[in-house]
Amino acid sequence: MKAYLWSDTRAPPATRRARWRRFTERRLPSVVIYLMVAALAAVALYPHVAVTVPSGHVGVLWKRFAGGTVLDPRRLRNEGLHLIWPWDRLFLYDLRLQSFTESYNAISSDGVSLTASVIVRFRLQRDAVPVLHQAIGPNYKDVLVQPGIGSLTREVIAQYTSEQVYSTARQEIQDKIRSLVEDRLSEKMMEREGEESYRVSMRDTVILYDILVTGIELPAAIVGAINRKTEQYYIAEEYKFRVERERRESERKRIEAEGIRDFQQIVSQGISDSYLRWRGVEATLQLSQSTNSKVVVIGSGSDGLPVILGGAAPPAPPAGSTRSGSDGGKERTMAPNPSVPLEKTPAAGLAAPAEEIPSARSSTSSAAGHEGPRSFWPLNQSDIETYVSRTLDSEPKD
């Protein structure tokens, strides 16, 4: 009888199945145990074997049996999944913009204790990350950046008074702190042990973007004194502005008065009686075009013109003036100058010659002993136009 292995394909199918059944019955428990151990080992070793570098980071490889930190920048691990030996380690460093806020106690030049809140924004230089990891480590922020900036912040604030730090010199302090930090970082060098020729500048390791002084905390009494001083300063500036405003206003009034004086001199030289008479005629014509009721006051001049056209208007006698008569010295009130009879139309009065009107007034005045008040006639537009045209025709030609 021939003997066949369980995997021999020359054996009949029934024989192969029987042999496979007997093999699995004997070996299956140990195979399952082996698979379970392998799975548990894979789960336990996965975090140490498969390392993911997130976005904006790089990984510095440290080999336990191959010299430690890999300093070659070309062998930095970029973003993504990387497999390493479980006994090695991969350290991650953030290359994106970073910031931290820190409060530093300082003393101003006038001896006032204050607290300055500073925000620092920086990032790491990629090629210098391996050396930074070897010389300082992942806690470079607490070891290198914060103490150095705090010391320089106190040094700069000590050069200014509390009032300057609180109000006017904040931007200058920020610029000076940044300048000093950059200078000091460039002076400090990191040196690898065993290789004295290998040096790297701190300026090339940490790149500063901003150093911002976000707040200054002073004692309440000092803040109140500064606010009161600032208030008094602006009150004094307000008074200076008022004085300047009044000075400019007086200058403006002086110039305005000179202009008015010059205008009056020029106008007084160009105004004549004929010009004033013509302006009066224009005013009378405009008055005649109005639909309202009108009353024209006739003066006592020789031409019988309205007062607006230059007719002489004598001063009215005092009210209640009396004169003694022939009837035993009794006092009586002066009789007013008789007006035009009611049956006489205004057009008829205007049509009469100009000489008749003053003669009638003079005869009445001689009888009364003085010149009485003027007559008032109701006029319409046609009467005024007729009177104005007659007046213009009677003016002498130049």
C-alpha positions in Angstrom: 0.0 0.0 0.0 1.4 3.3 -1.0 1.7 6.2 1.4 0.8 9.7 0.3 1.3 13.0 2.0 -1.8 15.1 2.7 -0.7 17.6 0.1 0.2 15.1 -2.6 -2.0 15.7 -5.6 -1.5 12.2 -6.9 -3.5 10.8 -4.0 -7.1 10.1 -4.6 -9.5 13.0 -3.5 -10.9 11.0 -0.7 -7.5 10.3 0.7 -6.4 14.0 0.4 -9.5 15.1 2.3 -9.0 12.6 5.0 -5.4 13.5 5.5 -6.3 17.3 5.5 -8.9 16.6 8.1 -6.4 14.8 10.3 -3.8 17.6 9.9 -6.2 20.4 10.8 -7.4 18.4 13.8 -3.8 18.1 15.1 -2.4 21.6 14.1 -5.4 24.0 14.2 -5.1 25.0 17.8 -1.4 25.9 17.5 -2.1 27.8 14.2 -4.8 29.9 15.8 -2.5 30.7 18.7 0.2 31.8 16.4 -2.2 34.1 14.5 -3.5 35.6 17.6 0.0 36.4 18.9 0.9 37.9 15.6 -2.2 40.1 15.6 -1.6 41.3 19.1 2.0 42.1 18.3 1.0 44.0 15.3 -1.5 46.0 17.3 1.0 46.7 20.0 3.8 47.7 17.6 1.7 49.7 15.1 2.1 53.1 16.9 5.9 52.6 17.0 6.2 51.3 13.5 3.7 53.4 11.5 4.1 57.2 12.2 1.9 59.8 10.5 3.4 63.3 9.9 0.5 65.8 9.9 0.2 68.8 7.7 2.7 71.6 8.2 5.1 69.4 10.2 8.3 67.5 9.6 9.8 64.5 11.4 13.3 64.2 12.8 14.3 60.5 13.0 16.2 59.2 16.0 17.9 55.8 15.5 18.6 53.8 18.6 21.3 51.6 17.0 22.6 53.9 14.2 24.0 57.1 15.8 21.0 58.8 17.3 19.6 62.0 15.6 19.8 62.1 11.8 21.1 65.7 11.2 20.9 65.6 7.4 18.0 68.0 6.4 17.4 65.9 3.3 16.4 62.9 5.5 13.6 64.8 7.3 10.3 63.0 7.1 7.7 65.0 5.3 3.9 64.9 5.6 2.3 61.5 5.3 2.7 57.9 6.7 6.2 56.6 7.4 7.3 53.1 8.6 10.2 52.9 11.0 11.7 50.2 13.3 9.9 49.9 16.5 13.0 50.7 18.5 13.5 54.0 16.6 11.6 57.2 17.2 10.3 60.0 15.0 9.9 63.5 16.6 7.5 66.0 15.0 8.1 69.7 14.7 5.6 72.3 13.6 6.8 74.6 10.7 3.7 76.8 10.6 3.3 80.2 12.2 3.2 79.9 16.0 2.4 82.4 18.7 2.3 82.6 22.5 1.3 85.2 25.0 3.4 86.0 28.1 3.2 88.6 30.9 6.5 90.0 32.1 7.0 92.1 35.3 9.2 95.2 34.6 10.2 98.5 36.2 10.1 101.8 34.3 12.8 104.4 34.4 10.9 106.4 37.0 10.7 103.4 39.3 7.1 102.3 38.7 6.4 98.6 38.7 4.3 97.4 35.8 3.2 94.3 34.0 3.6 94.1 30.2 1.6 91.5 28.1 3.6 90.5 25.0 2.5 88.3 22.0 5.3 86.7 20.1 4.8 85.2 16.6 7.5 83.1 15.1 8.1 79.9 13.1 11.0 77.4 12.7 13.4 77.2 9.8 13.1 73.8 8.2 16.8 73.0 7.6 17.7 73.9 11.1 15.2 71.6 12.8 17.6 68.6 13.2 20.2 70.7 15.0 17.5 72.5 17.1 16.2 69.0 18.1 19.6 67.8 19.1 20.7 71.0 21.0 17.5 72.0 22.7 14.6 69.6 22.0 10.9 69.9 21.5 10.5 72.3 24.5 12.6 75.0 22.6 9.8 77.5 23.2 10.1 77.4 27.0 13.9 77.1 27.0 14.9 79.4 24.2 12.2 81.9 23.1 10.3 82.9 26.2 13.2 83.7 28.6 15.2 85.6 26.0 12.3 87.8 25.0 11.3 88.4 28.6 14.8 89.6 29.5 14.9 92.0 26.5 11.4 93.3 27.3 12.4 94.3 30.8 15.6 95.9 29.5 13.7 98.0 26.9 10.9 99.1 29.3 13.5 100.3 31.8 14.5 103.0 29.3 11.1 104.7 29.3 8.9 106.4 31.9 5.6 104.9 33.0 3.7 107.6 31.1 5.6 106.8 27.9 5.0 103.1 28.2 1.3 103.6 28.9 0.6 106.1 26.1 3.0 107.2 23.5 6.0 104.9 23.2 4.4 101.5 22.8 5.2 101.2 19.1 8.8 102.3 19.7 9.1 99.7 22.5 7.8 96.9 20.1 10.3 97.8 17.4 13.2 98.0 19.8 12.4 94.7 21.5 12.3 93.0 18.1 15.6 94.6 17.0 17.3 93.5 20.2 15.9 89.9 20.0 17.1 89.5 16.5 20.6 90.8 17.4 20.9 88.6 20.4 19.7 85.5 18.6 22.3 86.1 15.8 25.0 86.3 18.4 24.1 83.1 20.2 25.4 79.9 18.5 24.5 76.3 18.9 27.4 74.0 18.7 27.4 70.2 18.2 29.6 68.3 20.6 32.5 66.6 18.9 32.3 68.8 15.8 33.5 72.3 16.6 33.3 73.4 13.0 29.6 72.7 12.9 27.7 75.8 13.9 24.3 77.3 13.0 22.9 80.7 13.8 19.8 81.1 16.0 18.5 83.6 13.5 18.3 80.8 11.0 16.6 78.5 13.5 13.8 80.7 14.8 12.3 83.3 12.5 10.5 86.1 14.3 7.5 87.8 12.7 6.1 90.1 15.4 6.5 91.1 19.0 3.4 92.9 20.1 2.9 94.7 23.4 -0.8 94.1 23.9 -1.3 95.6 27.3 0.4 97.6 30.1 -0.9 97.3 33.6 0.0 100.1 36.0 -1.1 100.8 39.5 -4.5 102.6 39.7 -3.1 105.7 41.3 -0.5 106.1 38.5 -3.2 105.6 35.8 -5.4 108.2 37.4 -2.6 110.7 37.5 -1.7 110.1 33.9 -5.3 110.6 32.8 -5.7 113.8 34.8 -2.5 115.2 33.3 -3.6 114.3 29.8 -7.0 115.9 30.4 -5.3 119.2 31.5 -3.1 119.1 28.5 -6.0 118.9 26.1 -7.8 121.7 28.0 -4.8 123.9 27.5 -4.7 123.0 23.8 -8.4 123.9 23.6 -7.7 127.4 25.0 -4.9 127.8 22.5 -7.3 126.9 19.7 -9.9 129.4 21.0 -7.3 132.2 21.1 -6.3 131.4 17.6 -9.9 131.2 16.4 -10.7 134.7 17.9 -7.5 136.1 16.3 -8.5 134.8 12.9 -12.1 136.1 13.5 -10.8 139.6 14.3 -8.6 139.5 11.2 -11.7 138.4 9.1 -13.8 141.3 10.5 -11.0 143.8 9.8 -10.8 142.6 6.2 -14.6 142.7 5.9 -14.7 146.3 7.2 -12.0 147.4 4.8 -14.0 145.8 1.9 -17.2 147.6 3.0 -15.3 150.9 3.3 -13.8 150.5 -0.2 -17.2 149.6 -1.6 -18.9 152.6 -0.1 -16.2 154.9 -1.5 -16.6 153.4 -5.0 -20.4 153.5 -4.9 -20.6 157.0 -3.5 -18.5 158.3 -6.4 -20.7 156.7 -9.0 -24.2 157.6 -7.6 -25.8 160.8 -8.9 -29.2 162.5 -8.5 -30.2 161.4 -12.0 -29.3 157.7 -11.2 -31.4 157.9 -8.0 -34.3 159.5 -9.8 -34.2 156.7 -12.4 -34.2 154.0 -9.7 -37.2 155.7 -8.2 -39.0 155.6 -11.5 -38.3 151.8 -11.8 -39.6 151.2 -8.3 -42.7 153.2 -9.1 -43.3 151.2 -12.3 -42.9 147.9 -10.4 -45.3 149.2 -7.7 -47.9 150.0 -10.4 -47.8 146.5 -11.7 -48.9 145.1 -8.4 -52.6 144.0 -8.0 -52.8 145.3 -4.4 -54.2 148.7 -3.4 -51.6 151.5 -3.5 -51.3 154.9 -2.0 -48.8 157.4 -3.6 -47.5 160.2 -1.3 -47.0 163.5 -3.2 -44.2 165.7 -2.0 -44.1 169.5 -1.8 -41.4 170.0 -4.5 -41.9 172.3 -7.4 -42.5 169.4 -9.8 -45.1 167.6 -7.6 -43.4 164.2 -7.8 -44.0 161.4 -5.4 -41.7 161.2 -2.5 -39.9 158.1 -3.9 -39.1 160.2 -7.1 -37.5 163.1 -5.2 -40.5 165.2 -4.2 -39.7 167.4 -1.2 -41.4 166.2 2.0 -41.3 169.0 4.7 -41.2 167.9 8.3 -44.6 167.5 9.9 -45.6 170.0 12.6 -45.6 168.9 16.2 -48.7 167.2 17.3 -51.1 169.4 19.2 -49.4 172.7 18.1 -51.7 175.8 18.5 -51.8 179.4 17.5 -53.7 182.4 19.0 -56.6 183.8 16.9 -58.6 186.9 16.9 -61.4 185.5 19.1 -60.2 186.7 22.5 -56.9 184.7 22.5 -58.5 181.4 22.5 -56.4 178.5 21.4 -57.4 176.4 18.5 -56.0 173.5 16.6 -54.5 174.2 13.1 -56.8 173.1 10.3 -55.3 170.5 8.0 -54.5 171.2 4.5 -57.7 170.5 2.4 -57.4 167.5 0.1 -58.6 167.2 -3.4 -62.5 167.1 -3.6 -64.0 163.7 -3.8 -65.7 164.5 -7.1 -62.3 165.1 -8.7 -61.0 161.9 -10.2 -57.4 160.9 -9.8 -56.9 160.8 -13.6 -58.1 164.4 -13.8 -55.7 165.5 -11.1 -52.9 163.8 -13.0 -53.8 165.4 -16.2 -53.5 168.9 -14.8 -50.3 170.8 -15.4 -47.6 170.2 -12.8 -47.6 173.9 -11.9 -51.2 173.9 -10.7 -50.7 171.4 -7.9 -48.1 173.3 -6.0 -49.9 176.6 -6.5 -53.0 175.2 -4.9 -51.0 173.9 -2.0 -49.2 177.3 -1.6 -52.5 179.2 -1.5 -53.9 176.9 1.1 -50.8 177.1 3.1 -50.7 180.9 3.1 -54.3 181.0 4.4 -53.5 178.6 7.2 -50.1 180.2 8.0 -48.1 177.0 7.5 -47.8 174.1 5.0 -50.2 171.4 5.9 -49.9 167.6 5.5 -49.7 166.0 2.0 -52.7 164.7 0.1 -53.4 161.0 -0.4 -55.1 159.8 -3.6 -56.2 156.3 -4.4 -54.5 155.3 -7.6 -54.8 152.5 -10.0 -52.1 151.1 -12.4 -53.1 153.3 -15.4 -52.9 156.5 -13.2 -49.4 155.7 -12.0 -48.2 154.8 -15.5 -49.6 158.1 -16.9 -47.9 160.1 -14.1 -44.6 158.3 -14.6 -44.5 158.9 -18.3 -45.3 162.6 -17.8 -42.5 162.9 -15.3 -40.0 161.2 -17.6 -41.0 163.5 -20.5 -40.5 166.6 -18.3 -36.9 165.7 -17.4 -34.2 167.8 -19.0 -32.1 166.1 -21.7 -28.4 165.9 -21.1 
